[in-house]
Structure formats: C-alpha cells, structure tokens
Amino acid sequence: MNMFTALVIDEVDGKVTQSIKELSEDLLPKGDVTIAASYSTLNYKDGMVLNGIGRLVRSYPHIPGVDVSGVVRESSDARFVPGDEVVVGGYRFGEIHWGGYSELVRVPSDWVVRLPTGLTLFQAMAFGTAGFSAMMAVDALENHGLTPSDDEVLVTGAVGGVGSIAVALLSSLGYKVAASTGRPAEHEYLRLIGVDSIIERSELETPASRPLESERWSGCIDNVGGSTLGHVLSQLRRGASIASVGLAAGSSFTANVMPFLLRGVNILGIDSVSLEIKKRSAIWQRLADSFPLELLATMTREIRLTDLERYGKEILEGKVKGRLVVNIRD
C-alpha cells in the first residue's frame, strides 16, 4: 500500500491539535485527479483552520491547506494527463475537502487549473489564494470603473499576504497606492514593493467622525474589515468602490447610507472560493501576466510542514509579512 506524509489536524475534547503523519493512499477522498504536491502556502484562512477558529472544518481528522501546486500523477479525465503541472484552490479545498498540506492530493478535475504560463510551481504558491484574491479585487474594481489617475488606491492590511500582492500589482498597473499598516518597522518594505504613501492604521480604525468625510480614495482593497471598512466608505470618491477581501479586524462594521446615496459608492465582495473554473483560470493567467515577478522573491519565505504550528498562530496575530510558501517534499 502506497503511503504519503501529511499534516493532520484532529479535535479532542474541543481542542484542535496537529501532527505530521504517514497515511495510506486509500484514505484520500474521492476525485478523478491525483496530484503529487510540490508546494502549498499559508493564508489567513489556513491559520483559522489550523487553530480551530470559525468552525470551517466540520469533520476530523482533516488535512488543511487551501492551495496546492504540483504534478498530476493519475487522472481519469482526458483534460489532464500524468506530468501536467497544475494548481488547485477554492471550492472549500482544505476546509471541507482534504487540502494541500499533503504529499498526495486527490480532487475533482473541475477544480484543477493548469499552471499559468510564465509561472513555476513555487511562484504559483507564492501567490496562492492571497494573490488570486488580490487579482480578483483589482479586476472587480476595474470592472466598476477604476482607472489609473492622480488619486490613490488604498490598500489596508498592506503588509500581509493579500495586501503585499495587491500593492505590487496595483503599482505595476500604473496606480498610485496608499498603504495602511500598524507596523512602522515595515514602511521600507512597503516602499520597496510600490507604495506611494503610508497611512497609520489608527487613523482609519476609529469610526468616521461624519457621515461623509472629504473625498480621498479612488478605490480600496480592504483586508481587515471591522471599523476600518466603515471609515473608508466615508472617504471614497464619487462612484468609487471598495473591494472587501478580509476580516482580520472583525466581521462587523458600522456605516450609514450617505456614501451610497450621495456619492454612489460600492462595496464589492470578493469570493475566491466559488468562482467558476473558466474565470478562475483567466484570473490566474492575468495575475501571471501582470505581476512584477522580480518582486515576488522579496515578499516570499519558504517554510516546511513542521513550521506551520508556529506560523499558523503568527498569521492570526498579524505578525506574518508577505507570503509563506510551504515546501511539501523537503
């Protein structure tokens, strides 16, 4: 019987624990494509799963990891053959379905995306769901009228995974970028990846003083939610939009209808989980074509499965900078 190594979480007496285990291949879930995994990554959602937060996982034992890149080993779908390099993410992979922290992965073929032209398997996971979500957010903002101008696009939670990718992506597309962060030590890093100005987090995390504040932002990619989302709404320029990607500061926010009625602003929800496969492939390829890949190495660190217990906590505490790629094989 073929065996494989995976990071497995279990729940005992209400507490989620994790360990590296050898498992039998016959335990893999149903699917018509089996992938020899090369890399995964650590996203905020992975940190929640690893620490049993949010009840994202309904059945234990479970293998987390909401992304994976690797090489097809077996396929009963003619669209994929052994040796194809592929990426998997979304569709609650790593939540309901066993995920990417595993040497072997088995999924339905409709979840599988060919590795975008121009990317390596490592680079695909340097982006991962965070980079994919950032590209979705930019795409949504542009579909609602955002174009490069003298007005800045705001990125909140800019030092994190989605934020870092969003900053560099917007800058490469010709936008002026303002970054909000509560980490002064990372100002140099933000300027390196393309930020034009830096806003202290405290300036935005208190509720707005008026229903409408001075128009300031041509758009926003918001990774934190909470009171920041409500505050930024009051500062959007007429007709501008905010792409809501994350909730690091909370899932609730306080706002009023004045920005919607008097300035025609929009909140655009970014759902990277359910996007259908053709659009998913297109977003991946646009990301590969648009992002300045020379910057990717500056915002990426490589870790191992054994490091996930530490970093899974740190990402929830806002201590992770940029992207963490998980080497599954070494």
N, C-alpha and C positions, 0 to 999 in steps of 0.2 A: 504494500500500500504506500503510495507517494505521500510524503509529509511536507509541510511547509511551516514557516515561522510567522507569527503574527502577534501584535499587541492586542490582548483580550481584556475587556473590562467586564466585571461582574458586580452584582449587587447583593450584599449580605447585610441583613438587619438594617436596611435602609441606607447603607453606606456603599458608595461605588469604589471599587478597588481595581487596580490594573496590574498586569503581569505579561511577560513575554513567554509564549507557549509554542510548542510543536503540536500541530494539528494534522489530522488525516484529511486528505483531499476530498474524501466522500462527505465531509461535513460542509463543504461550500454550498451556498444557496443555489437555487435554480437559475439558469441562464444559458444562452446559446453561444456566448463568447467567454473563453477563459484567457486571462491575461497574466503574464509573468511581470509583476510590478517592478519598476525601477525606482520611482520616486513618488512621494506624496508630499503633503505640506501641512502647515498648522495655521488654521484660520480661527477667528474668534469663536465660531460655532463649534469647532473641534475642542476648544478649551472648555466650553459648556458641557459637551458630551463627556469628555474625559473626567470631569468633576461632578457629573450627575446633576447638572443645573438645567432647569427648564423642561424636564421630562421629555426630552427629544427622543430618547431611546425607550421603547416600550417593552423590549424583550431581551433578557440576558441569558447566557453570556453573549457578548457582542464585540465585533471588531469595528472600531471607529475609523475616521479618515474620510472627509467628504470629497476628496480628489485623489486621483491616481494617474500616473503616466506609465506606460510600459509597452510590451511587445505581445501581440496575440500569439498564444500557444496553441489553442484549439478554437475552431468556430464551425457551427452548423449553419451559419448564414453566409451565403455566397458573396456578400459585400465585403467580408473580411476573411483573410487567409493568414495562416501562420507566418510570422515575421513582420506583419503590419505594425507600425508604431502608432499608438492611439492614446487618447485622453478620455477619462470618464469623470463626470461631476454632475451635480444636480440630481433631481428625481429622488431625493431623500437617501441617496447613496451615503453610507456612513452614519445614517440615523436609523431608518427602518431596515435598510438592506445592509449587510456587512460591507465594510468600506475598505479604504486604501492602505491602512497600516498592516499590510499583509503581503507576503511574497507571492501569493496567488490570489487572484480576484476573478469572480465569475458574475457576469451581469447580462441582462437582456441586450441584444445587439442594438436596439433602438436608443440605447443610452450612450453608445460609443461614437466618439468623434475622431476622425483621422488626425494625426498630429499636424497642426497647421504648417504650411510651407514656410520655411525660414526659421523654425524653432527646433531646438533639441528637446529631448525628454526632460532634461533638467530645467531648461528655461520655461517649459510649459508649466512646471510646478512652482517655479519662481513667481509666476503669475497666479496660478491656481484660481480658486473661486474668488479670491480677493481681487486679482487683476481682471478676471472676467466680469465681476460686478462693477468695477471701475469703468470698464469699457462700455458696459450696458448703460451706466449712468450718463456718460458723455454722449452716447448715441441718443438716449432719451431726451436729454437737454437740447441737443441739436435738432431733433425732430420737432421740438417745441419752440424753435426759433433762435436758439443760441448761436451766435457767430462771434469770431474774434473782434474785439473792439478795445477802446481805451479803458473800459470798465473792467474791473477784476471779477473773476470767478472765485468764490470762496470754497475752500476745502476744509472741513472740520475734522478733528482727529487725524491730522495730516501726517503724523509720524508713523501711524500704524500701517498695516498691510494695504488695505484699500486706499487709504489716504496717500501713501507714498506713490503707489502706482498712478492714482488719479492726478497728483501734482505733476509728475513727469510726463504723463500722457497729454494733459491739457497744455503744458508748456510746449511740447513738441508739435502740437497742432496750432500753435500761434496765439494761444490765450494768455492774458495776464492773470497770474494766480496769486491769491492771498491764502495763507495757511493759518489755521487756528490750532494752537497747541498749548498745553500746560507744562511743557518740558523745555525750559530755556536752554538746557545743555545741547539740544538737538537743532538749534537755529542754523548752525553751519551746515548740517546735513540737509536741511530743507532748502537752503540756498543752492547747495550743490545739485539738487535734483530739479531745480527750476522755479523756486518760489520768488515772487517779486516783492511781497511784503508779508510780515508776520503779525498776527493778531493774538494777543494773550487770551487763553481760554476763558479766564474770569470775566473778560469784557462781554462775552456772549452767553455765559451760562446763567446769568441772572435774568429774570423776566424783563421784557422790554418796558420802558417807563411810559410809553404812549402806544395807542393802538397802531399808529403809523409813525415810524421814525424816518429820518432822512434816507432817500433812496441811495443805495450804496453798492449793491452787488448785481452783476448781470446774470448771475446764476449761482447755484451752490450744489456741491456734493456733500451731503451730511452723513457722517458715520457715527454720530453719537446720540442723536435723538434728544429726549428729555427737554429741559427748558431751552437749550440752545436752538432747537428746531423752531420753537415758537418765537424766539428773539429774532432769528434770521429772517423769518417770514415778514416781519415788520420793516425790514431793511431792503427787501428785494426791489429792484427797479420795475417800472411798469411793464407788465407782460412777461416778466422773468419767471423762472421755475427753480424749484429745489428738488433734487433727486435724493430721496430718502433710502439710504443703504444699510444703516446700522443703528444699534440702540445701546451703545456702551454706557451712556449716561442715563438710560431709562427708557421705558416703552411708552410713557405718558408725557404729554406736553400741554401747555396752556397757551391758547392763542384766541384771536377773535376774527370775525369775518371781514373786517375792514380791508385788509390787504387783497382779499379775493374780489370784493365788490368795487373798490375804488382804484385798484391797480391791476386787476386781472391776473394775479399771480397763480402759480400752480404748485401742488405737491405731487411729485411723480414717484410712485412706489416701484422699487427695483426688486423684482422677484427672480433670482438666478436659479431657483430650484426647478420651476415648472416650465421654463422656456422650451418650446419645441425644438427638435433636433436640427432642422434646417437653419433656423435663426441662430441657434447655438453655434453651429459651425461657422456661420457668417461673422458672428461677434468674435469668435476665436481668431479667424483669419484677419479681421480688421485690427485686432489687438497686435497680432504679429507684424502686420504691415506698418502700423502707426507708431509703435513704441520705440524709443531710442534704446536699442538693446545694449549699447555700451554702458548705459546707466544701471542695467539690471544687476550686474555683479556688485555694485556699490550699495545696493539695498537688500542683499540676499546673504544669508548664512546657511550652511549645511549642518544638519544635526542627524542623530540616529534615533531609532525607536526607543532606546533606553533613556534618551533626553526628554521624552515627551511628558513625563510626570512633572518635571521642573517647569518646562516652558508652557505646559498647559495651564499652570497656575499663573505664570507671569503674564501671559497674554490677557487674562481676565483682569489683571491688576494694572493694565496699561503700561507694562514695562518692556514690551517687545517692540523693537524698531524694525521697520521694513518687513521683509519676508523671511520665513524659515522653511527651508526645503528639507524633507525627511528622506534620507537615503535608506531605502528598504533593504538593499542587498548587502551592504558593507557594515 
